[in-house]
Amino acid sequence: MQLIFLLEQVVNGLVLGGYYLLIALGLSLIFSVGGIVNLAHGAFYALGAYLAVTLGHTLGFGPATVVSPILVAVLGIFFERFILRRFYEEDPILSLLVTFGLAMVAEQIIRIVWGAAPLPARIPEALNGAVIVGNMLFSKYRLILLAIVALVLAALWLLLHKTAFGRVVRAGIQRPDMVAALGIRLQPYMTSIVMLGVGMAALGGALFAPITTVHPAMGADIITVAFVVVIIGGLGSFWGVVLSALLVGVVRGVTIHFLPSAGEASMYVLMFLVLILRPRGLLGEPIEKFEL
């Protein structure tokens, strides 16, 4: 019986890892290509959750979950053009300070528009219930979330590895000097990368709103975890972030099973151990700043 319960926690940990993955992958992409430490990334996640819950009252859960990330991705165009673009060739500390300030502003705007109290969100009736596999019991909604995360991951991998756009982006991460020598400007690609990154964060907020607490500070709560995932996985590594997110999710899930009070601390211990053995992270690569 204990083994069955443990396996259930592992699956729940994979769902939690998928949740982290949607936020951390976008954060990693923006840093890898633009050299920007985007502390406002969590604000887009929070905005995605709030828009999905609000739009869900009129559009329904499914359409709202699709429309919310699209709206946030469009907002990402203005974010990149009018804020991030100013800091590509500046000291990284400046972009860090600006995005930190933007995150604080975004949190207060959410409080003004939606109020300080948590926003209620529920799993749709059609997706509620459980799936029984042998002697194991799994939430139907959580399994659907895991499948959606897998589809998003596959689509992103195909975009980055099977398209001309992806080849330029990967070359910009690994050899920006060579890309510049070929006369290819990476700046136009950054708009698409930022749209993709913040859109994924918003999708995470929209999908996980029914099983988390939707509140104004939720962006600040998730950004720390996202950075831990990126650091463990390694900057610039697609599969490193994937592996790290799933590993952090499973470690937290299993730790909660044995020692509930140490659930959050477990990911920091994991980060410490990984960095002691591999300072660049599990699959980290050296990052160079791209040329405009």
SULRA-V170791 format. One record per pair of residues at least 12 apart in sequence whose C-alpha atoms are under 10 Angstrom apart, sorted by the first residue. I is the first residue (numbers start at 1). GAP is how many residues later the second one is. Records with the same first field share a line. If there is no record, write none. Layout:
I = GAP / GAP
This chain:
1 = 134 / 135
2 = 255
3 = 133
4 = 130 / 131 / 132 / 133
5 = 130 / 131 / 132 / 249 / 252
6 = 130 / 247 / 248 / 251 / 252
7 = 129 / 130 / 246 / 247
8 = 128 / 129 / 130 / 131 / 245 / 246 / 249
9 = 129 / 240 / 241 / 242 / 243 / 244 / 245 / 246 / 247 / 248
10 = 236 / 239 / 240 / 241 / 242 / 243 / 244 / 247
11 = 127 / 128 / 131 / 132 / 135 / 238 / 239 / 242 / 243
12 = 126 / 127 / 130 / 131 / 134 / 237 / 238 / 240 / 241 / 242
13 = 232 / 233 / 234 / 235 / 236 / 237 / 238 / 239 / 240 / 241 / 242 / 243
14 = 128 / 129 / 132 / 231 / 232 / 233 / 234 / 235 / 236 / 237 / 238 / 239
15 = 127 / 128 / 129 / 130 / 131 / 132 / 134 / 193 / 230 / 231 / 234 / 235 / 238
16 = 126 / 129 / 130 / 192 / 229 / 230 / 231 / 232 / 233 / 234 / 236 / 237
17 = 129 / 132 / 212 / 225 / 226 / 227 / 228 / 229 / 230 / 231 / 232 / 233 / 234 / 235 / 236
18 = 127 / 128 / 129 / 130 / 131 / 132 / 135 / 186 / 224 / 227 / 228 / 231
19 = 126 / 127 / 130 / 182 / 184 / 185 / 186 / 188 / 189 / 203 / 207 / 226 / 227 / 230
20 = 181 / 184 / 202 / 203 / 205 / 206 / 207 / 208 / 209 / 210 / 221 / 222 / 224 / 225 / 226 / 228 / 229
21 = 128 / 132 / 179 / 180 / 183 / 205 / 208 / 209 / 220 / 221 / 222 / 223 / 224 / 225 / 227 / 228
22 = 23 / 127 / 130 / 131 / 175 / 176 / 177 / 178 / 179 / 180 / 181 / 182 / 183 / 204 / 220 / 223
23 = 18 / 19 / 21 / 22 / 174 / 175 / 176 / 177 / 178 / 179 / 180 / 181 / 182 / 199 / 200 / 202 / 203 / 204 / 206 / 207 / 222
24 = 17 / 18 / 173 / 176 / 177 / 198 / 199 / 201 / 202 / 203 / 204 / 205 / 206 / 207 / 209 / 217 / 218 / 220 / 221
25 = 128 / 131 / 171 / 172 / 173 / 175 / 176 / 201 / 204 / 205 / 211 / 212 / 213 / 214 / 215 / 216 / 217 / 220
26 = 12 / 15 / 167 / 168 / 169 / 170 / 171 / 172 / 173 / 174 / 175 / 200
27 = 12 / 13 / 14 / 15 / 166 / 167 / 169 / 170 / 171 / 173 / 174 / 196 / 199 / 200 / 203 / 208
28 = 169 / 198 / 199 / 201 / 202 / 203 / 205 / 206 / 207 / 208 / 209 / 210 / 213
29 = 140 / 141 / 144 / 161 / 164 / 165 / 167 / 168 / 206 / 207 / 208 / 209
30 = 160 / 161 / 162 / 163 / 164 / 165 / 166 / 167 / 168 / 206
31 = 142 / 162 / 163 / 204 / 205 / 256 / 258
32 = 137 / 138 / 140 / 141 / 142 / 203 / 204 / 205 / 253 / 254 / 255 / 256 / 257 / 258
33 = 55 / 136 / 137 / 138 / 139 / 140 / 141 / 143 / 153 / 154 / 156 / 157 / 160 / 161 / 203 / 254 / 255 / 256 / 257
34 = 50 / 51 / 53 / 54 / 55 / 138 / 139 / 152 / 153 / 155 / 156 / 159 / 160 / 254 / 255 / 256 / 257 / 258
35 = 52 / 53 / 54 / 55 / 56 / 57 / 60 / 138 / 252 / 253 / 254 / 255
36 = 48 / 49 / 51 / 52 / 53 / 54 / 55 / 56 / 57 / 58 / 59 / 60 / 63 / 253
37 = 47 / 55 / 56 / 57 / 58 / 59 / 60 / 61 / 62 / 63 / 190
38 = 46 / 57 / 58 / 59 / 60 / 61 / 62 / 64 / 65 / 185
39 = 56 / 57 / 58 / 59 / 60 / 61 / 62 / 63 / 64 / 65 / 180 / 181 / 184 / 185 / 188
40 = 56 / 57 / 58 / 59 / 60 / 61 / 62 / 63 / 64 / 65 / 66 / 67 / 158 / 179 / 180 / 183
41 = 58 / 59 / 61 / 62 / 153 / 156 / 157 / 160 / 161 / 178 / 179 / 181 / 182 / 185
42 = 61 / 64 / 65 / 156 / 159 / 160 / 163 / 175 / 176 / 177 / 178 / 179 / 180 / 181 / 182 / 184
43 = 56 / 57 / 59 / 60 / 61 / 62 / 63 / 64 / 67 / 155 / 158 / 159 / 162 / 173 / 174 / 175 / 176 / 177 / 179 / 180
44 = 25 / 28 / 29 / 31 / 32 / 59 / 62 / 153 / 154 / 155 / 156 / 157 / 158 / 159 / 160 / 161 / 175
45 = 24 / 27 / 153 / 154 / 155 / 156 / 157 / 158 / 159 / 160 / 161 / 173 / 174 / 175 / 177 / 178
46 = 60 / 61 / 64 / 155 / 156 / 157 / 158 / 159 / 160 / 163 / 168 / 169 / 170 / 171 / 172 / 173 / 174 / 175 / 176
47 = 21 / 22 / 24 / 25 / 59 / 60 / 63 / 151 / 154 / 155 / 156 / 158 / 159 / 167 / 169 / 171 / 172
48 = 16 / 17 / 19 / 20 / 21 / 22 / 23 / 24 / 25 / 150 / 151 / 152 / 153 / 154 / 155 / 156 / 157 / 158 / 159 / 161
49 = 15 / 16 / 19 / 20 / 70 / 72 / 152 / 153 / 154 / 155 / 156 / 157 / 158 / 159 / 160 / 161 / 163 / 164 / 165 / 166 / 169 / 170
50 = 18 / 60 / 64 / 69 / 70 / 71 / 152 / 155 / 156 / 159 / 164 / 165 / 166
51 = 13 / 14 / 16 / 17 / 18 / 20 / 21 / 151 / 154 / 155
52 = 12 / 13 / 14 / 15 / 16 / 17 / 69 / 150 / 151 / 153 / 154 / 155 / 157
53 = 12 / 15 / 66 / 67 / 68 / 69 / 152 / 153 / 154 / 156 / 157 / 161
54 = 14 / 60 / 65 / 66 / 67
55 = 12 / 13
56 = 12 / 65 / 150
60 = 64
61 = 61 / 62 / 63 / 145 / 146
62 = 62 / 144 / 145
64 = 142 / 143
65 = 137 / 138 / 139 / 140 / 141 / 142 / 144
66 = 136 / 137 / 140 / 141
67 = 136 / 139
68 = 131 / 134 / 135 / 137 / 138
69 = 126 / 127 / 129 / 130 / 131 / 132 / 133 / 134 / 135 / 136 / 137
70 = 125 / 126 / 128 / 129 / 130 / 132 / 133
71 = 124 / 128 / 131
72 = 123 / 124 / 126 / 127 / 128 / 129 / 130 / 131
73 = 118 / 119 / 120 / 121 / 122 / 123 / 124 / 125 / 126 / 127 / 128 / 129 / 130
74 = 117 / 118 / 120 / 121 / 122 / 124 / 125
75 = 119 / 120 / 123 / 124
76 = 115 / 116 / 117 / 118 / 119 / 120 / 121 / 122 / 123
77 = 113 / 114 / 115 / 116 / 117 / 118 / 119 / 121
78 = 113 / 116 / 117
79 = 112 / 115 / 116 / 119
80 = 107 / 110 / 111 / 112 / 113 / 114 / 115
81 = 106 / 107 / 109 / 110 / 113
83 = 12 / 15 / 16 / 19
84 = 14 / 15 / 106 / 107 / 110
85 = 102 / 105 / 106 / 207
88 = 99 / 201 / 202 / 203 / 204
89 = 200 / 201 / 202 / 203
100 = 120
103 = 114 / 116 / 117
104 = 113 / 115 / 116
106 = 110 / 111 / 113
107 = 108 / 109 / 110 / 111 / 112 / 113
108 = 108 / 109
109 = 107
110 = 105 / 106 / 107
111 = 104 / 105 / 106
112 = 104
114 = 101 / 102
115 = 100 / 101
116 = 99 / 100 / 101
117 = 97 / 98 / 99
118 = 95 / 96 / 97 / 98 / 99 / 100
119 = 90 / 94 / 95 / 96 / 97
120 = 89 / 90 / 92 / 93 / 94 / 95
121 = 87 / 88 / 89 / 90 / 91 / 92 / 93
122 = 87 / 88 / 89 / 90
123 = 18 / 84 / 85 / 86 / 87 / 88
124 = 17 / 86
126 = 14 / 15
127 = 12 / 13 / 14 / 15 / 16 / 17
128 = 12 / 13 / 14
129 = 12
130 = 12 / 13
131 = 12
141 = 66 / 67 / 69 / 70
142 = 65 / 66 / 69
144 = 63
145 = 59 / 62 / 63
148 = 59
149 = 51 / 54 / 55 / 58
152 = 48 / 51
153 = 85 / 89
156 = 40 / 82
157 = 81 / 82
160 = 78
165 = 24 / 27
166 = 23
168 = 16 / 17 / 18 / 21
169 = 17 / 20 / 21 / 24
170 = 66 / 68
171 = 15
172 = 12 / 13 / 14 / 17 / 115 / 116 / 117 / 118 / 119
173 = 13 / 63 / 64 / 112 / 113 / 114 / 115 / 116 / 117
174 = 62 / 111 / 112 / 113 / 114 / 115 / 116
175 = 111 / 112 / 113 / 114 / 115
176 = 111 / 112 / 113 / 114 / 115 / 116
177 = 111 / 112 / 113 / 114
178 = 112 / 113
179 = 111 / 112
180 = 110 / 111 / 112
181 = 110
184 = 107 / 108
185 = 105 / 106 / 107
186 = 104 / 105 / 106
187 = 103 / 104 / 105
188 = 104
201 = 18
205 = 13 / 14
225 = 20 / 23 / 39 / 42 / 43
226 = 15 / 19
228 = 13 / 16 / 17 / 20 / 39 / 40 / 42 / 43 / 44
229 = 12 / 13 / 14 / 15 / 16 / 17 / 18 / 19 / 20 / 38 / 39 / 42 / 52
230 = 12 / 14 / 15 / 41 / 51 / 52 / 54
231 = 13 / 40 / 43 / 44 / 48 / 49 / 50 / 51 / 53
232 = 12 / 13 / 15 / 16 / 35 / 36 / 38 / 39 / 40 / 41 / 42 / 43 / 46 / 47 / 48 / 49 / 50 / 51 / 52
233 = 12 / 14 / 15 / 38 / 41 / 42 / 47 / 48 / 49 / 50 / 51
234 = 41 / 44 / 45 / 46 / 47 / 48 / 49 / 50 / 51 / 52
235 = 45 / 46 / 47 / 48 / 49 / 50 / 51 / 52
236 = 44 / 47 / 48 / 49 / 50 / 51 / 52
237 = 44 / 45 / 46 / 47 / 48 / 49 / 50
238 = 45 / 46
239 = 43 / 44 / 45
240 = 41 / 42 / 43 / 44 / 45
241 = 40 / 41 / 42 / 43
243 = 39 / 40
244 = 26 / 27 / 37 / 38 / 39
247 = 20 / 23
248 = 16 / 18 / 19 / 20 / 22 / 23
249 = 14 / 18
250 = 17
251 = 12 / 13 / 15 / 16 / 19
252 = 12 / 13 / 14 / 15 / 18
253 = 13
254 = 12
255 = 12
